[in-house]
Amino acid sequence: MKKILFTGILCVLMAAGLKAQEGPPKALDSLFTVKETFRYEVKYGFFKLGWVDVMLLPDTLYNGKMHKHLFTKITSNPKIPFVGTEEDHFHSFFYEDENGYPVTTKYWKDNMDEGLLEEIVYTFDREAGKVYYKEEDNTRDTLDLVEPATAGHVIFLFSRLYAGTDVNSRLPVFVTKKGGFVNMKNPPKLEKRDYAAFDEPVNAYLSTGTTEDIEGPFGFSGDFRAWFLDDDLRVPLEARVKVFLGNAIIRLIEYKKEEL
């Protein structure tokens, strides 16, 4: 069940990028004009699996360079039989490169319920052109970096730069011991959607995509759908990803925004 939760958040985060020498159609800085917090509910069939909380933490000096700090907490629903309480924290240090992309320097997962800090770590060495990883089974290896390289986390920001722009896109992603790509279509067509985070139906853009050369955990087929709010921030509203025997659904239930 915990791996379904990770599949869910990976889908929420899924997004797209163009080739590194081209900039995204929306400026990354526009996402940092406000302080946002997100809370999502994750369901699989009739089961409420748990919740996902996403926020930006204060900027951090890392390796002599200022980085943004993206934080995600995933908690399981303790009422589900044989699952109990699971809590994982995901972190990314990233910065905006010269092409306007948020690029990752370090990504890691803390398994809080088992007390395992940095259970998963991906570090990106752009001078050497390498990605170094440590996975849950303690295996370690090195991969060739492809720009604008990221792990399965800062993608949360990429999706917002492309939603509704009618720009098809392709992003290199390093996850589960390998590198691959996320391909997406981001049509400008709007539809009405209902979410607990808002008092009335909202206009939303639907993006569709699939993975290439990588697979999500727990039977994730690679195809997904994601909806984004029709506003300047393109707030991520919902994602649906196929897993074995059904679909995992992630929906926004709380959203807070403060002007900086």
C-alpha positions in Angstrom: 0.0 0.0 0.0 2.9 2.4 0.8 4.2 2.0 -2.7 0.7 2.8 -4.1 1.0 6.1 -2.2 4.3 6.8 -3.8 2.9 6.0 -7.2 0.1 8.5 -6.5 2.4 11.4 -5.5 4.7 10.6 -8.5 1.7 11.0 -10.7 0.6 14.3 -9.0 4.2 15.6 -9.6 4.5 14.3 -13.2 5.1 17.0 -15.6 7.1 17.9 -18.7 10.0 19.9 -20.1 11.3 20.8 -23.5 14.9 20.4 -24.6 17.3 22.1 -22.2 18.2 24.9 -24.6 14.6 26.0 -24.8 12.8 27.7 -22.0 9.4 26.6 -20.5 6.4 28.6 -21.8 5.7 29.9 -18.2 8.2 31.7 -16.0 9.3 29.7 -12.9 9.6 32.8 -10.8 5.8 33.3 -11.0 5.4 30.3 -8.7 7.4 31.8 -6.0 5.4 35.0 -5.6 3.1 33.3 -3.0 3.5 30.8 -0.2 1.4 27.7 -0.9 0.4 24.6 1.0 -1.3 21.7 -0.6 -3.1 18.7 0.9 -4.3 15.8 -1.3 -6.3 12.7 -0.6 -5.3 9.4 -2.2 -7.8 6.7 -3.1 -7.6 3.3 -4.7 -11.0 2.0 -5.6 -13.2 2.2 -2.4 -10.1 2.6 -0.1 -8.8 5.9 1.2 -5.1 5.1 1.2 -3.8 8.3 2.9 -2.8 11.9 2.4 -0.1 13.9 0.6 1.1 17.3 1.9 3.3 19.6 -0.3 5.0 22.9 0.5 8.1 24.9 -0.1 10.4 25.3 2.9 12.7 28.3 3.4 15.7 28.6 1.0 18.8 26.6 1.9 22.5 27.1 1.3 23.8 23.8 -0.1 27.2 23.3 -1.6 27.8 27.0 -1.6 24.7 27.8 -3.6 21.2 29.0 -2.5 18.5 26.4 -3.2 14.8 26.2 -3.0 13.6 23.3 -0.8 10.5 21.4 -1.8 9.0 19.1 0.9 6.3 16.4 0.6 4.9 14.3 3.3 2.9 11.1 2.6 1.0 9.4 5.4 -1.1 6.3 5.2 -4.6 5.7 6.5 -4.1 3.6 9.7 -7.6 2.2 9.4 -6.6 0.1 6.4 -6.1 -3.5 7.5 -2.5 -4.8 7.5 -1.0 -1.3 6.7 -0.8 0.6 9.9 0.8 4.0 10.1 3.3 4.8 7.4 4.9 8.2 7.0 7.5 9.1 4.3 9.1 12.5 3.8 10.5 13.6 0.4 12.9 16.5 -0.1 14.4 18.2 -3.0 17.1 21.0 -3.2 16.7 22.7 -6.5 17.5 26.0 -8.3 16.5 27.7 -11.5 19.0 27.2 -14.3 19.9 29.6 -17.1 17.1 28.2 -19.3 14.4 28.7 -16.7 14.1 25.2 -15.5 14.0 24.0 -11.8 16.9 21.5 -11.7 17.6 19.2 -8.8 20.9 19.1 -6.9 19.8 16.6 -4.2 16.7 14.5 -3.7 16.1 12.2 -0.8 13.4 10.2 1.1 13.2 9.8 4.9 11.2 6.8 6.1 9.9 8.4 9.3 7.9 5.5 10.7 10.9 3.2 10.5 13.4 5.8 11.5 15.4 5.5 8.3 16.8 8.9 7.2 17.9 9.3 3.6 16.6 5.8 2.8 16.7 7.0 -0.9 19.2 9.6 -2.2 19.8 11.0 -5.7 22.5 13.6 -6.2 23.1 15.4 -9.4 26.7 16.4 -10.4 26.4 18.6 -13.4 30.2 19.2 -13.7 30.8 15.5 -14.0 27.5 14.8 -15.9 26.6 12.1 -13.5 23.7 11.1 -11.2 24.6 9.1 -8.0 21.9 7.2 -6.2 21.3 5.0 -3.1 18.0 3.1 -3.1 15.9 1.4 -0.4 17.8 -1.9 -0.8 21.0 0.0 -0.2 22.2 -0.5 -3.7 24.3 2.3 -5.1 25.3 3.2 -8.6 26.0 6.0 -11.1 24.0 7.1 -14.1 24.7 9.5 -17.0 23.0 12.8 -16.4 20.6 14.1 -19.1 19.4 17.7 -18.8 17.2 19.2 -17.4 17.6 16.2 -15.1 15.4 15.8 -12.0 14.2 13.0 -9.7 10.5 12.2 -9.0 9.7 15.3 -7.0 10.5 18.7 -8.4 8.4 17.6 -11.4 5.6 19.1 -9.3 6.8 22.5 -10.6 7.4 21.5 -14.2 3.8 20.5 -14.7 2.6 23.9 -13.7 4.9 25.6 -16.3 3.2 23.7 -19.2 -0.4 23.1 -18.2 -2.8 24.5 -20.8 -0.1 25.8 -23.1 -0.7 23.4 -26.0 3.0 22.5 -25.9 3.9 18.8 -26.0 6.9 18.1 -23.8 9.5 15.6 -22.7 11.4 15.6 -19.4 14.3 13.4 -18.3 13.5 11.8 -14.9 15.8 9.6 -12.7 13.8 7.2 -10.4 14.0 3.6 -9.3 17.6 3.1 -10.3 17.3 4.3 -13.9 16.8 7.3 -16.1 13.9 7.7 -18.5 11.5 10.3 -19.8 8.0 11.7 -19.1 6.1 12.7 -22.2 3.1 14.9 -21.9 0.4 16.6 -24.0 -0.9 19.9 -22.5 -4.0 21.0 -24.5 -5.6 24.4 -23.8 -9.1 23.0 -23.5 -11.0 23.7 -20.3 -13.5 21.7 -18.3 -15.4 22.1 -15.1 -14.3 20.1 -12.0 -15.4 20.0 -8.4 -12.9 19.9 -5.5 -13.3 20.1 -1.7 -10.6 22.8 -1.6 -12.9 25.3 -3.4 -16.5 26.5 -2.7 -17.7 26.1 -6.3 -16.7 24.3 -9.5 -13.5 25.5 -11.1 -12.2 25.6 -14.7 -9.3 23.1 -15.2 -6.9 22.0 -17.8 -6.3 18.3 -18.5 -2.8 17.0 -19.3 -2.2 13.5 -20.4 1.1 11.6 -20.5 3.1 8.4 -20.3 6.5 7.3 -19.1 9.3 6.1 -21.4 12.0 3.6 -20.3 10.9 3.9 -16.6 8.1 2.3 -14.7 6.5 3.4 -11.4 6.3 1.0 -8.5 3.5 -1.4 -7.7 2.4 -2.1 -11.3 2.1 1.5 -12.5 1.5 1.2 -16.3 3.0 4.5 -17.3 -0.1 6.3 -18.5 -1.7 9.1 -16.4 -3.9 12.1 -16.4 -3.6 15.3 -14.4 -5.8 18.4 -14.0 -4.6 22.0 -13.2 -6.5 25.1 -12.2 -7.1 27.8 -14.8 -5.3 30.5 -12.9 -1.9 32.2 -13.1 -0.3 29.5 -10.8 -1.8 26.4 -12.5 -2.6 24.8 -9.1 -2.3 21.0 -9.4 -5.8 19.6 -8.7 -6.0 15.9 -9.4 -4.1 13.0 -10.9 -5.1 9.5 -12.0 -2.6 6.7 -12.6 -3.3 3.1 -13.6 -2.0 0.4 -11.3 -2.9 -3.3 -11.3 -6.7 -3.9 -10.9 -7.6 -0.3 -11.0 -6.7 3.4 -10.7 -5.1 5.4 -8.0 -6.8 8.8 -7.7 -5.2 11.9 -6.0 -7.4 14.9 -5.4 -6.8 18.3 -3.8 -8.8 18.7 -0.5 -7.1 21.7 1.0 -5.2 24.7 -0.5 -3.8 27.8 1.2 -2.1 30.7 -0.5 -0.4 33.7 1.1 1.1 36.7 -0.7 4.8 37.3 0.0 
